[in-house]
Amino acid sequence: MLNRRNDYATGDDLHLIESDLDMTLRDDLNRMKKTRSYKGRRHEVGLPVRGQRTKSTFRHSSTVGVSRRRR
């Protein structure tokens, strides 16, 4: 159960259960991506959203290296 303060569509306070929670979070992410907000762009690219540093971390799973040709 999740307390959702100030729902985007209605403006009401809601208590979401698991089945509604997945759909609501997906809709929120899609809305952020559509409006091209900072958080939406970070979610699209797969970078951290909440201000973590990215100079030395978050590099491990974004790209795949090129395999060498065997002789």
N, C-alpha and C positions, 0 to 999 in steps of 0.2 A: 504494500500500500504506500502511496506517495502523496504527500500534501502538495498540491499545485496552487500556489497563490496567484491570483489575478490571471485567469485563463485568457489566452489571446483572443479567442472568438467571442466569448460571452462576457468576460470581465469578472466572473464569479470565482469563488474559492471552491476547488474540487478536491476530492480524495479519489485517486485513480487506483484501480486494481491492475493486476498483471496484464490481462488481455488488452485493456485500454491503454496501458502505459507504453507498450511497444509501439502502437500505432501513433500515439501522441508525440513520442520522442522522434519518430521518423518524420512526422509532419513538421515538427519544429526545425529539424535539420534541413529539410527540403525548403522551408520558408527562408531560412538564413542563407542557403545557397542561392535561391532565386533572387533575393534582394542584394546579393553580392556584399554582404556584411563581412567584417573582418573575421568573425568566428566562422562564417559560412565558407569563406575562401580557405581558411586553415583546415577545415574538415574535408574539403574537396581534395586538397593536396596531400593530406595525411600527416600534417605537422601538428605539434602540440598547440592547444588552443588557449590554455590558461597562463601564458606568460613564462613557461619554462625556457631555459636557455637551450639553444640548438647548435652552438659552435662545436661542441665536442661530443654531444650525444644525439640520439635519434637519427643516426646515420646507418644503422645496421640493416634495416629491412626495406629501404626504399628502392634500391636498384639491384639488378642482378649482373654479376660480372661476366665477362666474356671468357668462354672456355678455350683452352689452348688446343691447337691441332696436334694429334698424336702422330708420331713418326712410324 
